[in-house]
């Protein structure tokens, strides 16, 4: 989320001043970028927005609107959605952390730690406070209050147990990781730097996946999957993998991964990822056949919790490496549907998606369409509307471009 030309965030902008609403300025901004990163960013954020629209009509409590949905996806639709989308969904956020870590060391070197920290506080800290701590809770309260589900704002917050930050947990976590790295660089300044011997290999990724599995398993004894029992909900149960991928990106930056990840490692990671996906399918079938309580998957001293964490963390480590290498080979070209304005609006679209998605869902609430039709309409409209709203704010509202 650094404003430098090579940076991708989800929210990056061009070098120097924001592009504003002038075509020539945004084209100059785009010319300074890694093209595949901008294309990848647009695709990933569009997938995140569409995914939230779809699960809003499911039985799973993964998006706010699912708690008040008026229609529900058919069981067969839900099964297909899980089978197709869930493995990929486990790769999206880790991939964003990998790329953010990959681009952080060059950003610190260009700016120095002081300016880097100030920029991170502006680009990450301000949106987190405004959106996650103010706008998102108010949006949820307004939704539930309007539908008769919440008696009062503070009662609503206490009943939830923690302040829900929605998708902005990613921004908060990335801010913590970025500031930690800047602090580490400041502490290490002037000391002899130890250079790691040899490139990153398959064995290193396997060891990282093992460490992350153990850390995740232990953490989820206290903070189970999809629960945060603290003052603010920042998906702590997902932090070990997130921090590991950010750190992997930092290390890989020294090996030039921002331009080209090793092709052999990409192919090896693809193989491991596909095997992990197949194993996850077999594990799911076994869980159903054995009648295992799903709560035993989310945390605690259960073999199922360990197996679930192992599969998730394996995908989280190897999958992003595969996707990064593939994006470098397939997306390093102009895409007609992902022009400079679309790419420039991606971070804003990520932040604004909740307002657009819930607004569209409420507008369709009285329309007698089946859940499948509503989910598709909200997904398509949510992606287009989020990017469009972000671009309007960036190009028309003074000062917004500095943050978004």
Secondary structure as UniProt FT lines:
FT   TURN            5..6
FT   TURN            20..21
FT   HELIX           23..31
FT   HELIX           35..55
FT   TURN            56..57
FT   HELIX           64..67
FT   HELIX           75..111
FT   HELIX           113..120
FT   HELIX           121..125
FT   HELIX           126..127
FT   HELIX           128..135
FT   HELIX           136..146
FT   TURN            147..148
FT   HELIX           153..160
FT   STRAND          163..164
FT   HELIX           166..168
FT   HELIX           169..188
FT   TURN            189..190
FT   HELIX           202..219
FT   TURN            220..222
FT   TURN            225..226
FT   STRAND          232..233
FT   HELIX           236..238
FT   HELIX           239..253
FT   TURN            254..259
FT   HELIX           263..290
FT   HELIX           295..298
FT   HELIX           303..314
FT   HELIX           315..319
FT   HELIX           320..330
FT   TURN            336..337
FT   HELIX           340..344
FT   HELIX           346..363
FT   TURN            364..366
FT   HELIX           371..396
FT   TURN            398..399
FT   HELIX           400..403
//
